[in-house]
Structure formats: structure tokens, C-alpha cells
């Protein structure tokens, strides 16, 4: 379960980074 939480955190972080990059465009 801890691994899943960590995985979800990484995914949301990547999604946030992608969103920020799109906004910067």
C-alpha cells in the first residue's frame, strides 16, 4: 500500500509538471 501511495504521488507530480509546462507555453 505504501508503494501505491508513492506511485500515485509520483504520477500527480508529473501531471502537475506537465500542466505547468503547458501553462508556460
C-alpha positions in Angstrom: 0.0 0.0 0.0 2.9 2.4 0.8 4.3 1.7 -2.7 0.9 2.5 -4.3 0.8 5.8 -2.4 4.3 6.7 -3.5 3.4 5.7 -7.1 0.3 8.0 -7.0 2.4 10.8 -5.6 4.9 10.5 -8.5 2.1 10.4 -11.1 0.4 13.6 -9.7 3.8 15.3 -9.5 4.5 14.5 -13.2 1.0 15.6 -14.1 1.5 18.9 -12.3 4.8 19.5 -14.0 3.1 18.8 -17.4 0.3 21.3 -16.6 2.8 23.9 -15.6 4.8 23.4 -18.8 1.6 23.8 -20.8 0.7 27.0 -19.0 4.1 28.4 -19.5 3.7 28.0 -23.3 
